[in-house]
Structures are given as structure tokens and as C-alpha cells.
Amino acid sequence: MGSRRMAHDVAIVAMGCTQFRDHWTSSADDLLVDAVTECVGALPNVTLDDVDAFWVGTQGSGMSGQTLARPLRLVGKPVTRVENYCATGSEAFRNAAFAVASGAYDMVMATGVEKLKDSSQSGLSAVYPPDDGTAVDWTAPAGFSLLAPAYQEAYGVDARGMRDALTRVAVKNHANGARNSRAQFQKAVTAEAVEKGPRIAGQLGVMDCSGVSDGAAAAILVRAEDAYRYTDKPVFLRGMSFVAGSGAGLAADGYDFTTFPEVVEAARQAYEQAGVTDPASQISLAEVHDCFTPTEVVLMEDLGFSERGKAWRDILDGRYDLGGALPVNTDGGLKSFGHPIGATGLRMMFECFTQLRGEAGERQVPDARLAVAQNLGGQPGSCVAFVAVLGSER
């Protein structure tokens, strides 16, 4: 099983991203306009009229393509709304990339938005269709909290070692977010503050969990052969895959909560397309879905950055720090940005785009050439997963 390279290579030529925060005085329309305005404004002589088709990703801030068409005043344009759990922003990007690669359109735009702070909910809200009553009732913190004890048991990690690794993930990502004016939380935190935070589920305290925020992001994509007509620093899509799990993990005796099989398969396909044979040494940086601190630990192994059972040690050794061998979540990740569902995947792309163009300022990774953006949704054992490899060279 695999996925083939697209008929035409694809490049990102411009992106825009709002600050992710409590936007009490801005609507979803406002956020989309801000992200799209920054995106289009980066390209001289390009207007919205030049964009042939649009995609908008949102979980609950819109019901159709008019979610984007209305605030942008689009007339006579195809606009598609998509949703795929927490990988919704990535799904908008994926569909836009396929559309331009097929030759159907010359220039397309992918957008993502979510307005969560006005929902009266303390976390994510969703309306699920009726089922037969056998589905497991769960919360995200509870589901992902199962990763830590499972990892400890599988690899013989003691409680102090696991706690230190989880804490290091939070401290690292908040330190990166403190360098980023677009992050919701722009303040470094201490290990003591992380470990003294109120308990949420299992071993997870409040500082082990990503926050709730509003935000939007946008990207303009063209075929690679056309990219230099618009910018002298395009970023090329080298490989991309999306996998939807069957959900059988939750009912299967063989699932042990130490891996996301959907991420493993999506990464395998994306790496194969990109010609990546040793991600631990070939990837310059990665943006991963750190919805909870143990998620990032497991992802380091699923993405091939650490050997099985060794990620916790690599984290403590600083391998994934901003100055480490493979910096992870250089913009601060979900820990610093929060998680407006429809925008998160494109926010990850925005950081990879910025890094590969050498425009990340004090967060800049030297000689960045290949970046991974990994986005997932659902729960352990029942995930959807997206992995993309982006490069500064075609």
C-alpha cells in the first residue's frame, strides 16, 4: 500500500497567519480576512481575482464554502469547506494541493479558521451523530493521558524519568513560543511551574495540555514550475500523506497506546514520496501535534526521529531543543499557540514556510532545507493523521 507522487509538483508561494489568542472583538470573518490579506499582500501584482479556487477548513465556525466567500466577497469562485477532526487545516491544504497538481487550476488558496473563545465551552465542542451506544465516552486529556503510563510500562521508564521528559516538552515549547509574537502564550515557564499545575487527567497537569484559542491561516499554492513567477523564495511540497484509522485500536487487544499507527503509515508514505530514507538525520526541523506533552514523546518515535523507547531520553538530552540536532515545534507548538481546530494544520505549515525561507528571526534553524508538518485528530487508537515534507529546493 502506498501513495504516488502527484502529476505536478506543488509549491507554496505565500502564507498568512493571525496571532492565535483570545480574539474577543474579532469574528471568524475578521480572522479569515486578516490571514488572507497578509497572504495575498506578500505577492506583488496578485489579487484575489487571480486565485482560481479556494478551500476553507473549520470544525464549527462555518457550514459551507460561504464561510470564506462571504467575508472575502468572492463572486463566481469555487469555495469548498472541509473538516477532518483536528487535522482540518491540513485537509484544506491537501485538497488545494491536489487541485493545482491535477492541472485543473493554476493558483489556489487553502485557509483555516476557528473561533472557540466565544463558544461558552472550556474546551473543544462538537456534535456527534447518534450511534449504537457502544462508543467510549471520553475527554481528550483522559484519552491522551493513557500514553504516558503505557510508554513507561513498555520501555521500563521510571516515574521520575517520564515526568522529566513531559516537563521538558512543555518547557521547550513555551521557551520557543516566548520568541514568537503570533503565539497565544509568549512567556517561558519553569519546570516547577509545569509540575505544580493543577491535575487534569492521569499524570497530566494543566501545563501538559494545549490551550483554547482563536486563529486563522492561509496559503497560496501553484505548480512548482510556475513558483518563481511569484516569489524568489518558494517552498516546495516534497511529500504528503493522510491516513484515517478505522478506530479498531480502541477495541483491539494488540493496541498498547505507545504509538499512533496512522501517523506511522502517513509518515512512511510522505517520506517515500520525498526520498527521505533517514528522517532522524535528513529533516532539519519539525512541527508536530503536541496537543498534550506525551503526544510529542510518542510522535518522535512514530516519525522516525528517535528509536523506539528512546524518545524520552533524546528529549532530556536536548535533541529537539531549538539549538538541538532536530528542533521540534520551533514556533511554540500547540502548547504556546492553543488549538483553533481549522487553523492549526496551516499554522504548522506557516512555521515551516517561514523557517525554510530563512525568515524566522531568533527562532531560525540554521541551513533549514527539509521540514516536516505533522497533524493529527481523534484519540489514541482512533486517529486521522497528516504528514507533509516541505523543502526549500524542488
Disulfide bonds with the S-S distance in Angstrom:
none
